[in-house]
């Protein structure tokens, strides 16, 4: 069982529009609502794989109730933490040519009592968990050190932590030695404070995160593949994808695949790559089921292509 923690979840509203014209009345041709947040997506991917997951979420107001209902409809157990403020509602405008414009609200500000209740709920739900996946940005009211506190408390209870966040929250948490961190290329570059132009640059950056405390680093390099660096070595994984329909939630699906497969070693990396590749072949934020996976397209090797230029270098 995998517990996910999403400190700043959202109700995501997506509107399909012919084009985005500023100052004009735009009539949507389609709309949908989805529960949002990186940890929520990990739970959705775990559930799609037929595994048990519990999503720990601070929820408030009508949007929070809708998030809980939508997750329940997908067979995902929700451990809600009641908060006074309303859960944020995000808006995405999807144009016919594939351009996506997103407006993300800041979300509610959590009080000290709500912060402590969130930590306690994680502790209660994690007793039988194989992993706790802590994902996404922090809401107002939580200091950058909040993830560090959560990692320390989880380790004291004997739990394993996967962390997918960025910026000061990631750097602060590294001192508590999370079991795996999952940055993308941009987040990896931000963490080490320099640009990444090659797979070798990403490899060196991942090694630096390990030196700062991460026990393992699962780095998503977009179309170029994924790196796994831990105490026993390093591996590079990639998959052949003929057509990309949507990359929304692909990184979250990769993390779910990694944890489902045990969360360590080349076999888990292969599962992460397979889940990420399957996700980009699906529309919107649809998460892959086992039937969507194609392991035959996945390659994992200890031979790191250090000189390979990244398709999208990070400055």
Secondary structure as GFF3:
##gff-version 3
##sequence-region A 1 315
A	DSSP	beta_strand	2	6	.	.	.	ID=ss1
A	DSSP	beta_strand	10	17	.	.	.	ID=ss2
A	DSSP	beta_strand	30	36	.	.	.	ID=ss3
A	DSSP	alpha_helix	38	48	.	.	.	ID=ss4
A	DSSP	beta_strand	53	59	.	.	.	ID=ss5
A	DSSP	alpha_helix	61	73	.	.	.	ID=ss6
A	DSSP	beta_strand	77	82	.	.	.	ID=ss7
A	DSSP	beta_strand	88	95	.	.	.	ID=ss8
A	DSSP	beta_strand	100	103	.	.	.	ID=ss9
A	DSSP	alpha_helix	112	125	.	.	.	ID=ss10
A	DSSP	beta_strand	131	135	.	.	.	ID=ss11
A	DSSP	alpha_helix	146	156	.	.	.	ID=ss12
A	DSSP	beta_strand	161	164	.	.	.	ID=ss13
A	DSSP	alpha_helix	167	174	.	.	.	ID=ss14
A	DSSP	beta_strand	180	181	.	.	.	ID=ss15
A	DSSP	alpha_helix	185	192	.	.	.	ID=ss16
A	DSSP	beta_strand	196	198	.	.	.	ID=ss17
A	DSSP	alpha_helix	199	212	.	.	.	ID=ss18
A	DSSP	beta_strand	216	220	.	.	.	ID=ss19
A	DSSP	three_ten_helix	222	224	.	.	.	ID=ss20
A	DSSP	beta_strand	226	230	.	.	.	ID=ss21
A	DSSP	beta_strand	233	239	.	.	.	ID=ss22
A	DSSP	alpha_helix	250	260	.	.	.	ID=ss23
A	DSSP	alpha_helix	265	280	.	.	.	ID=ss24
A	DSSP	three_ten_helix	290	292	.	.	.	ID=ss25
A	DSSP	three_ten_helix	295	297	.	.	.	ID=ss26
A	DSSP	beta_strand	298	301	.	.	.	ID=ss27
A	DSSP	beta_strand	309	314	.	.	.	ID=ss28
###
